Amino acid sequence: MLNLKNTLIATGIMLIAFSQTVFSQDKDKKKDEVQIKMEAVQEKCKDIPFEKRVRVRVSRFNSTAGNSPKELGENMSTMLSNALSQVNCFQVLEEIRKLDDVTKETDLANSEYVDAGTGTEKGKLLQAQIVVTGEVTEYNDATSTSGTLGISSSTSKAKIGFILKVLSPKTGAILKSTSFNVEARKGSGSSFRFVGIKMSGKTSSNPAVAAALEKGIIQAVEYLAQEKDNIPMPSAEELNSNLTTVVVSNCSFSQKSNTLDMLKNTAGVKSAELAKFENNIATYSVRHHGSSDDLATVIDKKYAGRFEITDLKSGKISMKLK
């Protein structure tokens, strides 16, 4: 009877050892798959010069999944920033919530304490062409324990669903949006390893959560690299200027062209075009530096004898020819 018991125990140990070997091989295979996917994305953008890469800023992810850890959104944004910086498709800009060190350094550089020839200048920070953010919509994690012949093992599972959004930094409009649903399971003794990405804080003691996040981040990077050329990004001119509609009443057919030339030659104006002319009212789209109020001030100062400004609000100037 004792020999039978010892045989069963030995058999159980062999089965567990075998399953751990298979699990280890599976874990190495998955790690290789992650590496292959990252290398494929890097290969896609390998010839893009750094200055030509899409400038992206990752914002903190929100969560509508009530049971998700409070650190999850912050961790996801940090991990995605880190992953995007490892491929050659993007210039990754620091998250806004972490810019304090940069702005403080610039403030110091422009103070009386720093040699003016060695300091950094204000107004030189790059603006993002796109902002990437997201929302966690589903979060589940669980750990189960099983035993055979007195030997126990644990398996953890996790499922995370999130929506990835690409926003215009100029208007806040959603340029692209897609959803991801990822699942993972891990056995005891497994660890989270992914080409340089680290989790901050204590999102969960469940190792499957880290594995699910790994899958989700990889899928997000693949998606952004694939879609980057299909995203209607603002041009450099649009990012560095504002658009104001200028409505001019009491304007004759012949005067509409002269008014357009006047607007084009106004200080701070980058471009101007006639959008509509009807009933002696000319409507112009004017792209310029500064605010609508700044533009109105310049027009009033230079052309007060020709025009009277009748209304002014952000994005629109109404005036009439005298």
Secondary structure as UniProt FT lines:
FT   HELIX           2..44
FT   TURN            45..47
FT   HELIX           50..52
FT   STRAND          54..58
FT   STRAND          62..63
FT   TURN            66..67
FT   TURN            70..71
FT   HELIX           72..85
FT   TURN            88..89
FT   STRAND          90..93
FT   HELIX           96..98
FT   HELIX           100..109
FT   TURN            112..113
FT   TURN            116..118
FT   TURN            122..123
FT   STRAND          130..148
FT   TURN            149..150
FT   STRAND          151..167
FT   TURN            169..171
FT   STRAND          174..187
FT   TURN            188..189
FT   TURN            195..196
FT   HELIX           207..227
FT   HELIX           228..230
FT   HELIX           236..239
FT   STRAND          242..249
FT   HELIX           253..264
FT   TURN            267..268
FT   STRAND          269..278
FT   TURN            279..280
FT   STRAND          281..288
FT   HELIX           292..303
FT   TURN            304..306
FT   STRAND          307..313
FT   TURN            314..315
FT   STRAND          316..321
//
